């Protein structure tokens, strides 16, 4: 069976059929990777993967980055992280509330993340959707004057930093000195150029985990105003796609260099179980 790639409406998401990830040939990999770059997000349903096969798919894309919370690593494959609101013997199976705010993985680290991929193990009959926003489309939609204004700007990002220390998503006050030392402040471009496609995208995020402190060389009030304008722009509905998990056996892959995402697992009731495998690959310095 040949591989088919179908764009989902006018979105930046494509659904792929006719691929067997468990037995992925070099030719199939070439088609898959090209489709990934062209569409930003791939949905690959009807898979029956072992955790080892899923880990192997991640390695095809690049060097896998293990999540720092080791207790949520898969017991048979430490490169794979467990995302779940399930419990076993009174203990959480995986991270329950990860990513419930707009962000791009590792945007606060010197080397960011290229790909993130999820594999659905258990999906509730409703809820647990994942939201995405197209940051290339958001950039293209900006007025020319704004593009010129932000073209060379950079900002400081510091993991979990926020002005509002009482926000439950912050966790800044609970980080150990070692954890803070491992996530030092770093500077990021407001506009990022994709190293493989050459396309430009906004690369600034309103989520607390990204810890955006402010624009370099700009007064705080002006910086705050500009950032709020950009946040309001890039979170518009017209740039978003809401992915509904249809069931187990689906692989979801996205490009952190040009899209941002947020989860809704935190909103699930206790009887709605969602369990996913997660892999993220190491990227470059924007």
VOBA-1610 file (N, C-alpha, C; in pm, whole numbers, padded with zeros to 5 digits, always signed):
BEGIN
Unk+00084-00120+00000Unk+00000+00000+00000Unk+00088+00125+00000Unk+00059+00219-00089Unk+00137+00342-00096Unk+00091+00439+00012Unk+00181+00528+00051Unk+00150+00626+00153Unk+00068+00741+00094Unk-00036+00780+00165Unk-00114+00897+00125Unk-00108+01001+00236Unk-00095+01126+00195Unk-00088+01238+00289Unk-00199+01335+00253Unk-00292+01358+00345Unk-00408+01443+00316Unk-00416+01556+00417Unk-00408+01680+00367Unk-00422+01796+00453Unk-00565+01802+00507Unk-00578+01829+00635Unk-00708+01835+00698Unk-00766+01975+00679Unk-00848+01990+00576Unk-00909+02118+00545Unk-00805+02224+00512Unk-00825+02342+00567Unk-00731+02452+00544Unk-00631+02465+00656Unk-00616+02359+00736Unk-00529+02363+00853Unk-00383+02341+00813Unk-00298+02332+00914Unk-00156+02302+00897Unk-00127+02162+00949Unk-00228+02074+00939Unk-00220+01937+00989Unk-00255+01843+00875Unk-00180+01732+00865Unk-00206+01632+00761Unk-00222+01495+00824Unk-00310+01414+00768Unk-00329+01277+00812Unk-00261+01183+00714Unk-00188+01086+00769Unk-00108+00995+00687Unk-00164+00854+00698Unk-00183+00790+00584Unk-00229+00652+00580Unk-00133+00569+00494Unk-00136+00440+00516Unk-00054+00350+00436Unk+00089+00337+00483Unk+00116+00375+00607Unk+00252+00363+00662Unk+00249+00270+00782Unk+00346+00181+00789Unk+00361+00088+00901Unk+00485+00130+00979Unk+00463+00203+01087Unk+00577+00257+01163Unk+00662+00148+01223Unk+00600+00037+01259Unk+00675-00075+01317Unk+00779-00130+01219Unk+00750-00117+01089Unk+00840-00167+00984Unk+00864-00057+00881Unk+00918+00054+00927Unk+00934+00173+00843Unk+01056+00160+00752Unk+01034+00157+00621Unk+01144+00148+00525Unk+01208+00285+00506Unk+01326+00288+00446Unk+01393+00415+00419Unk+01311+00502+00324Unk+01248+00437+00225Unk+01166+00512+00130Unk+01045+00573+00200Unk+00982+00496+00287Unk+00867+00548+00361Unk+00908+00661+00454Unk+01026+00647+00515Unk+01075+00752+00604Unk+01095+00883+00527Unk+01147+00875+00406Unk+01168+00995+00325Unk+01036+01066+00297Unk+00932+00989+00264Unk+00800+01047+00238Unk+00744+01109+00366Unk+00760+01038+00476Unk+00707+01085+00604Unk+00773+01215+00647Unk+00904+01221+00636Unk+00976+01340+00680Unk+00944+01460+00591Unk+00930+01438+00461Unk+00893+01548+00372Unk+00754+01601+00406Unk+00661+01509+00434Unk+00525+01550+00471Unk+00525+01628+00602Unk+00611+01589+00694Unk+00622+01658+00823Unk+00667+01803+00804Unk+00768+01825+00720Unk+00817+01961+00697Unk+00714+02045+00622Unk+00641+01984+00533Unk+00544+02058+00452Unk+00420+02096+00532Unk+00382+02012+00630Unk+00255+02031+00698Unk+00265+02074+00844Unk+00381+02062+00905Unk+00407+02102+01043Unk+00357+02000+01145Unk+00239+01940+01122Unk+00184+01840+01214Unk+00134+01721+01134Unk+00169+01599+01180Unk+00122+01477+01116Unk+00039+01395+01214Unk-00070+01341+01166Unk-00153+01247+01240Unk-00144+01113+01168Unk-00098+01010+01240Unk-00082+00877+01180Unk-00165+00779+01261Unk-00287+00748+01217Unk-00375+00659+01293Unk-00348+00511+01263Unk-00419+00426+01336Unk-00423+00282+01308Unk-00286+00215+01322Unk-00212+00251+01424Unk-00084+00188+01452Unk-00096+00097+01574Unk-00011-00003+01580Unk-00008-00095+01694Unk+00138-00109+01735Unk+00185-00012+01815Unk+00328+00001+01842Unk+00365-00049+01981Unk+00479-00116+01987Unk+00542-00139+02117Unk+00610-00009+02158Unk+00641+00003+02285Unk+00709+00123+02331Unk+00848+00134+02267Unk+00908+00021+02234Unk+01040+00022+02170Unk+01031+00072+02026Unk+00924+00035+01956Unk+00905+00083+01819Unk+00879+00233+01817Unk+00806+00281+01917Unk+00781+00424+01927Unk+00911+00499+01954Unk+00995+00444+02042Unk+01125+00505+02070Unk+01213+00507+01945Unk+01204+00401+01866Unk+01283+00394+01743Unk+01239+00501+01643Unk+01109+00530+01639Unk+01060+00637+01552Unk+01119+00771+01595Unk+01123+00796+01725Unk+01183+00919+01773Unk+01328+00932+01732Unk+01402+00822+01739Unk+01544+00823+01704Unk+01564+00848+01555Unk+01463+00815+01471Unk+01475+00844+01328Unk+01479+00994+01303Unk+01409+01068+01388Unk+01403+01213+01371Unk+01527+01282+01427Unk+01589+01224+01527Unk+01708+01288+01584Unk+01738+01238+01723Unk+01829+01307+01790Unk+01868+01269+01925Unk+01754+01294+02022Unk+01714+01189+02093Unk+01603+01200+02186Unk+01648+01266+02317Unk+01566+01355+02368Unk+01594+01423+02495Unk+01506+01363+02603Unk+01568+01309+02705Unk+01490+01254+02816Unk+01437+01366+02905Unk+01315+01346+02951Unk+01255+01446+03040Unk+01325+01442+03175Unk+01346+01559+03239Unk+01417+01562+03368Unk+01344+01492+03482Unk+01210+01474+03468Unk+01135+01404+03573Unk+01145+01255+03546Unk+01250+01192+03599Unk+01281+01053+03565Unk+01175+00954+03612Unk+01101+00989+03717Unk+01006+00893+03772Unk+00889+00867+03677Unk+00873+00952+03576Unk+00765+00931+03480Unk+00815+00874+03347Unk+00939+00827+03346Unk+00991+00758+03228Unk+00928+00620+03220Unk+00910+00571+03097Unk+00855+00436+03081Unk+00953+00334+03141Unk+00905+00238+03218Unk+00996+00145+03286Unk+01080+00060+03191Unk+01033+00039+03068Unk+01107-00044+02972Unk+01180+00038+02867Unk+01156+00168+02865Unk+01218+00253+02762Unk+01231+00394+02818Unk+01346+00426+02882Unk+01361+00553+02953Unk+01355+00677+02864Unk+01372+00660+02731Unk+01359+00775+02642Unk+01214+00819+02626Unk+01122+00734+02665Unk+00979+00761+02649Unk+00920+00807+02782Unk+00851+00919+02778Unk+00787+00975+02897Unk+00640+00936+02898Unk+00585+00915+03015Unk+00444+00882+03030Unk+00365+01008+03066Unk+00261+01034+02989Unk+00165+01139+03021Unk+00033+01071+03053Unk-00017+01090+03174Unk-00139+01020+03212Unk-00201+01083+03336Unk-00334+01076+03340Unk-00407+01116+03461Unk-00454+00992+03537Unk-00401+00876+03500Unk-00435+00750+03566Unk-00347+00732+03690Unk-00392+00645+03780Unk-00313+00610+03897Unk-00304+00459+03910Unk-00199+00412+03969Unk-00180+00269+03992Unk-00131+00252+04135Unk-00208+00179+04216Unk-00175+00160+04357Unk-00158+00294+04429Unk-00244+00390+04389Unk-00243+00520+04454Unk-00137+00616+04406Unk-00056+00575+04307Unk+00049+00661+04256Unk+00019+00697+04110Unk+00056+00820+04067Unk+00031+00859+03929Unk+00114+00776+03831Unk+00051+00738+03720Unk+00120+00661+03616Unk+00215+00751+03537Unk+00173+00875+03517Unk+00254+00970+03440Unk+00223+01112+03482Unk+00280+01208+03408Unk+00254+01348+03437Unk+00110+01380+03400Unk+00036+01434+03495Unk-00107+01456+03474Unk-00136+01588+03405Unk-00068+01696+03446Unk-00107+01830+03402Unk+00000+01897+03316Unk+00081+01817+03247Unk+00191+01875+03169Unk+00137+01959+03053Unk+00194+02077+03035Unk+00169+02155+02915Unk+00032+02213+02900Unk-00033+02255+03007Unk-00168+02307+02998Unk-00169+02457+02970Unk-00070+02504+02895Unk-00056+02644+02860Unk+00019+02649+02728Unk+00009+02758+02654Unk+00073+02769+02523Unk+00225+02770+02538Unk+00291+02680+02466Unk+00437+02674+02474Unk+00492+02594+02356Unk+00622+02602+02340Unk+00698+02517+02248Unk+00803+02447+02333Unk+00817+02316+02316Unk+00901+02238+02406Unk+01047+02285+02404Unk+01100+02304+02526Unk+01239+02343+02547Unk+01271+02482+02490Unk+01173+02567+02470Unk+01202+02700+02416Unk+01289+02782+02510Unk+01292+02744+02637Unk+01368+02817+02739Unk+01510+02764+02756Unk+01544+02655+02683Unk+01678+02597+02691Unk+01764+02650+02576Unk+01897+02646+02595Unk+01985+02694+02489Unk+01959+02620+02359Unk+01951+02487+02367Unk+01913+02407+02251Unk+01767+02365+02268Unk+01686+02408+02177Unk+01542+02383+02187Unk+01510+02242+02138Unk+01381+02215+02121Unk+01338+02085+02070Unk+01291+02098+01926Unk+01328+02002+01843Unk+01276+01999+01707Unk+01137+01936+01705Unk+01133+01804+01716Unk+01006+01733+01710Unk+00959+01691+01849Unk+00827+01688+01865Unk+00766+01616+01976Unk+00664+01522+01916Unk+00657+01401+01970Unk+00560+01305+01920Unk+00492+01234+02036Unk+00365+01204+02015Unk+00283+01135+02114Unk+00224+01010+02051Unk+00202+00909+02134Unk+00134+00787+02090Unk+00024+00756+02190Unk-00098+00743+02141Unk-00212+00724+02230Unk-00226+00579+02273Unk-00224+00557+02404Unk-00239+00424+02463Unk-00381+00402+02513Unk-00435+00503+02581Unk-00573+00498+02630Unk-00634+00637+02615Unk-00752+00642+02555Unk-00816+00769+02524Unk-00961+00766+02575Unk-01005+00872+02644Unk-01143+00876+02691Unk-01241+00898+02576Unk-01367+00874+02600Unk-01468+00893+02495Unk-01490+01040+02461Unk-01447+01129+02549Unk-01451+01272+02521Unk-01349+01344+02608Unk-01302+01458+02559Unk-01205+01538+02634Unk-01061+01497+02609Unk-00969+01573+02666Unk-00828+01545+02651Unk-00769+01592+02519Unk-00837+01687+02452Unk-00789+01736+02323Unk-00656+01810+02338Unk-00584+01822+02227Unk-00459+01898+02223Unk-00475+02012+02124Unk-00441+02133+02167Unk-00452+02252+02082Unk-00316+02288+02022Unk-00320+02337+01899Unk-00200+02384+01830Unk-00225+02521+01769Unk-00117+02598+01751Unk-00125+02726+01682Unk-00009+02737+01584Unk-00039+02785+01465Unk+00058+02797+01356Unk+00131+02931+01368Unk+00257+02926+01412Unk+00333+03048+01436Unk+00390+03109+01309Unk+00400+03030+01202Unk+00439+03086+01072Unk+00325+03169+01015Unk+00203+03116+01021Unk+00088+03191+00973Unk+00067+03318+01056Unk+00092+03308+01187Unk+00078+03425+01274Unk+00178+03533+01235Unk+00300+03493+01201Unk+00400+03591+01158Unk+00360+03654+01026Unk+00320+03573+00930Unk+00285+03624+00798Unk+00168+03722+00805Unk+00082+03708+00903Unk-00037+03791+00916Unk-00009+03926+00983Unk+00112+03944+01032Unk+00147+04070+01098Unk+00158+04183+00996Unk+00127+04306+01038Unk+00152+04421+00950Unk+00302+04433+00920Unk+00335+04487+00804Unk+00476+04500+00765Unk+00554+04584+00867Unk+00489+04687+00921Unk+00557+04772+01019Unk+00595+04693+01144Unk+00508+04603+01187Unk+00538+04519+01304Unk+00650+04422+01272Unk+00649+04364+01153Unk+00757+04273+01114Unk+00891+04344+01118Unk+00895+04468+01070Unk+01021+04543+01074Unk+01061+04574+01218Unk+00964+04603+01302Unk+00994+04639+01441Unk+01053+04522+01518Unk+01000+04403+01497Unk+01042+04288+01579Unk+01150+04203+01514Unk+01187+04236+01390Unk+01277+04150+01313Unk+01408+04113+01382Unk+01468+04209+01453Unk+01596+04181+01517Unk+01589+04172+01668Unk+01468+04171+01724Unk+01454+04172+01869Unk+01476+04033+01929Unk+01528+04034+02053Unk+01546+03912+02129Unk+01486+03933+02269Unk+01454+03824+02334Unk+01396+03832+02468Unk+01465+03733+02560Unk+01450+03752+02690Unk+01506+03663+02789Unk+01400+03565+02835Unk+01435+03437+02833Unk+01345+03331+02876Unk+01410+03256+02991Unk+01332+03231+03098Unk+01384+03161+03215Unk+01277+03065+03264Unk+01307+02938+03262Unk+01209+02833+03292Unk+01133+02858+03422Unk+01000+02859+03411Unk+00908+02873+03524Unk+00909+03010+03590Unk+00986+03104+03535Unk+00985+03238+03594Unk+00853+03307+03563Unk+00800+03384+03658Unk+00682+03465+03635Unk+00675+03575+03739Unk+00611+03686+03702Unk+00590+03793+03798Unk+00490+03751+03905Unk+00398+03665+03866Unk+00294+03620+03959Unk+00339+03489+04024Unk+00408+03499+04136Unk+00460+03380+04203Unk+00350+03295+04267Unk+00228+03351+04279Unk+00118+03276+04339Unk+00044+03191+04236Unk+00076+03210+04109Unk+00010+03130+04006Unk+00048+02984+04025Unk-00050+02892+04034Unk-00018+02751+04060Unk+00064+02685+03951Unk+00065+02743+03829Unk+00144+02685+03721Unk+00292+02725+03731Unk+00324+02824+03812Unk+00459+02877+03815Unk+00561+02777+03870Unk+00538+02733+03993Unk+00627+02640+04061Unk+00769+02696+04081Unk+00786+02825+04052Unk+00918+02887+04065Unk+00970+02874+04208Unk+00883+02896+04303Unk+00925+02894+04443Unk+00960+02753+04492Unk+00919+02651+04416Unk+00943+02514+04459Unk+01064+02449+04390Unk+01123+02521+04296Unk+01239+02466+04226Unk+01362+02469+04317Unk+01439+02363+04314Unk+01561+02357+04393Unk+01671+02439+04327Unk+01775+02476+04402Unk+01887+02548+04341Unk+01950+02471+04225Unk+01954+02339+04236Unk+02009+02257+04128Unk+01922+02266+04002Unk+01789+02262+04021Unk+01698+02271+03906Unk+01709+02407+03839Unk+01725+02512+03918Unk+01741+02645+03859Unk+01874+02657+03786Unk+01978+02595+03843Unk+02109+02598+03779Unk+02108+02525+03645Unk+02024+02422+03634Unk+02015+02345+03510Unk+01928+02412+03404Unk+01858+02517+03444Unk+01773+02591+03351Unk+01801+02740+03363Unk+01921+02784+03326Unk+01956+02925+03339Unk+01881+03011+03236Unk+01877+03142+03257Unk+01814+03229+03159Unk+01886+03220+03025Unk+01810+03235+02918Unk+01870+03233+02785Unk+01798+03335+02698Unk+01866+03385+02596Unk+01801+03482+02508Unk+01753+03413+02381Unk+01638+03456+02333Unk+01567+03394+02221Unk+01530+03502+02120Unk+01525+03469+01990Unk+01475+03564+01891Unk+01322+03569+01894Unk+01266+03686+01879Unk+01120+03698+01870Unk+01071+03632+01741Unk+01152+03643+01636Unk+01121+03580+01507Unk+01228+03476+01478Unk+01184+03353+01454Unk+01278+03244+01428Unk+01270+03202+01281Unk+01386+03172+01222Unk+01391+03120+01085Unk+01411+02970+01092Unk+01321+02896+01028Unk+01328+02750+01031Unk+01453+02703+00956Unk+01540+02624+01021Unk+01668+02587+00959Unk+01654+02495+00838Unk+01541+02426+00822Unk+01524+02335+00709Unk+01437+02392+00597Unk+01342+02477+00631Unk+01253+02530+00528Unk+01281+02677+00494Unk+01349+02750+00584Unk+01376+02891+00563Unk+01259+02982+00594Unk+01147+02925+00640Unk+01029+03007+00668Unk+01043+03076+00805Unk+00982+03194+00818Unk+00987+03270+00943Unk+00863+03243+01027Unk+00884+03244+01160Unk+00773+03222+01253Unk+00796+03305+01378Unk+00687+03346+01442Unk+00698+03404+01575Unk+00750+03295+01669Unk+00833+03334+01765Unk+00890+03235+01856Unk+00890+03289+01998Unk+00774+03335+02041Unk+00755+03385+02177Unk+00621+03332+02226Unk+00612+03298+02356Unk+00500+03218+02404Unk+00446+03271+02537Unk+00312+03270+02552Unk+00253+03324+02674Unk+00252+03228+02792Unk+00285+03101+02772Unk+00280+03003+02879Unk+00381+03030+02989Unk+00341+03003+03113Unk+00428+03030+03228Unk+00557+02949+03221Unk+00550+02825+03174Unk+00670+02742+03170Unk+00782+02804+03088Unk+00746+02886+02988Unk+00848+02946+02902Unk+00919+03062+02970Unk+00857+03122+03073Unk+00923+03223+03156Unk+00975+03343+03080Unk+00896+03401+02991Unk+00942+03518+02916Unk+00953+03638+03008Unk+01074+03688+03025Unk+01098+03799+03117Unk+01081+03936+03051Unk+01124+03949+02927Unk+01111+04078+02860Unk+01204+04089+02741Unk+01179+04190+02659Unk+01259+04215+02538Unk+01393+04278+02579Unk+01500+04227+02524Unk+01634+04277+02553Unk+01648+04422+02504Unk+01698+04510+02594Unk+01725+04648+02558Unk+01603+04737+02552Unk+01489+04689+02602Unk+01365+04766+02596Unk+01315+04794+02737Unk+01261+04912+02759Unk+01203+04945+02889Unk+01089+04848+02921Unk+01072+04819+03052Unk+00976+04717+03093Unk+00835+04743+03041Unk+00788+04867+03052Unk+00652+04898+03010Unk+00634+04876+02861Unk+00732+04919+02782Unk+00723+04900+02637Unk+00732+04753+02600Unk+00821+04681+02669Unk+00836+04538+02646Unk+00707+04464+02678Unk+00648+04493+02793Unk+00524+04427+02833Unk+00413+04453+02733Unk+00403+04575+02686Unk+00297+04611+02591Unk+00316+04537+02459Unk+00439+04531+02411Unk+00466+04461+02284Unk+00437+04313+02298Unk+00483+04252+02407Unk+00459+04109+02427Unk+00310+04078+02436Unk+00235+04160+02508Unk+00091+04137+02519Unk+00023+04148+02383Unk+00070+04242+02300Unk+00014+04255+02165Unk+00042+04129+02083Unk+00165+04078+02094Unk+00202+03958+02019Unk+00126+03836+02070Unk+00110+03824+02201Unk+00035+03711+02258Unk-00110+03713+02209Unk-00170+03831+02211Unk-00307+03842+02165Unk-00320+03806+02018Unk-00219+03841+01939Unk-00220+03811+01796Unk-00206+03662+01769Unk-00105+03600+01827Unk-00074+03462+01789Unk-00168+03359+01851Unk-00249+03399+01948Unk-00345+03305+02008Unk-00486+03320+01948Unk-00499+03394+01839Unk-00629+03407+01774Unk-00677+03271+01722Unk-00808+03253+01723Unk-00867+03128+01678Unk-00826+03091+01536Unk-00807+03189+01450Unk-00779+03160+01309Unk-00644+03091+01288Unk-00558+03096+01388Unk-00429+03028+01376Unk-00429+02892+01446Unk-00539+02855+01509Unk-00543+02736+01594Unk-00603+02614+01524Unk-00563+02498+01576Unk-00623+02371+01536Unk-00645+02289+01662Unk-00766+02237+01678Unk-00799+02155+01795Unk-00798+02009+01754Unk-00702+01935+01805Unk-00691+01793+01770Unk-00767+01708+01871Unk-00862+01630+01819Unk-00939+01540+01903Unk-00886+01398+01886Unk-00843+01339+01994Unk-00791+01203+01990Unk-00905+01106+01962Unk-00896+01033+01851Unk-01003+00943+01813Unk-01001+00810+01887Unk-00888+00775+01944Unk-00876+00647+02013Unk-00731+00607+02025Unk-00705+00489+02077Unk-00566+00443+02089Unk-00506+00410+01953Unk-00373+00403+01949Unk-00305+00364+01826Unk-00277+00477+01730Unk-00282+00603+01777Unk-00255+00718+01691Unk-00123+00783+01730Unk-00041+00810+01628Unk+00083+00885+01647Unk+00060+01028+01602Unk+00101+01123+01684Unk+00090+01266+01654Unk+00229+01327+01662Unk+00272+01391+01552Unk+00408+01449+01544Unk+00395+01596+01507Unk+00468+01683+01580Unk+00465+01825+01541Unk+00604+01887+01551Unk+00616+02002+01482Unk+00743+02073+01468Unk+00743+02192+01565Unk+00822+02182+01673Unk+00829+02287+01774Unk+00890+02417+01722Unk+00951+02412+01607Unk+01017+02531+01552Unk+00918+02627+01486Unk+00794+02580+01465Unk+00698+02666+01395Unk+00555+02653+01446Unk+00532+02570+01547Unk+00399+02563+01609Unk+00415+02564+01760Unk+00310+02607+01829Unk+00305+02593+01974Unk+00181+02510+02008Unk+00175+02462+02131Unk+00067+02372+02167Unk+00031+02387+02314Unk-00084+02329+02350Unk-00122+02320+02491Unk-00214+02200+02508Unk-00207+02138+02625Unk-00288+02020+02656Unk-00410+02060+02738Unk-00506+01969+02744Unk-00627+01992+02823Unk-00651+01879+02923Unk-00550+01797+02948Unk-00565+01684+03040Unk-00607+01729+03178Unk-00561+01845+03218Unk-00590+01896+03351Unk-00740+01912+03374Unk-00815+01927+03265Unk-00959+01948+03275Unk-01039+01818+03278Unk-00972+01704+03260Unk-01041+01576+03258Unk-01089+01535+03397Unk-01207+01478+03405Unk-01255+01424+03531Unk-01184+01293+03560Unk-01190+01247+03683Unk-01113+01129+03727Unk-01151+01002+03651Unk-01273+00996+03600Unk-01317+00875+03530Unk-01286+00879+03381Unk-01226+00987+03333Unk-01186+01000+03192Unk-01034+00985+03184Unk-00989+00865+03151Unk-00845+00835+03154Unk-00782+00859+03017Unk-00673+00934+03016Unk-00594+00953+02895Unk-00448+00921+02926Unk-00391+00826+02852Unk-00251+00789+02870Unk-00181+00793+02735Unk-00069+00865+02731Unk+00008+00881+02609Unk+00155+00852+02635Unk+00225+00804+02532Unk+00371+00801+02532Unk+00418+00931+02467Unk+00529+00983+02516Unk+00584+01108+02463Unk+00734+01098+02437Unk+00777+01155+02325Unk+00918+01166+02292Unk+00944+01306+02238Unk+01058+01364+02274Unk+01100+01491+02219Unk+01245+01481+02174Unk+01276+01545+02061Unk+01412+01538+02008Unk+01486+01670+02029Unk+01616+01661+02034Unk+01700+01778+02059Unk+01719+01859+01932Unk+01700+01992+01945Unk+01717+02081+01832Unk+01842+02166+01846Unk+01845+02273+01769Unk+01960+02362+01770Unk+01936+02487+01852Unk+02024+02585+01836Unk+02011+02715+01904Unk+01946+02810+01807Unk+01827+02863+01837Unk+01759+02955+01745Unk+01842+03080+01717
//
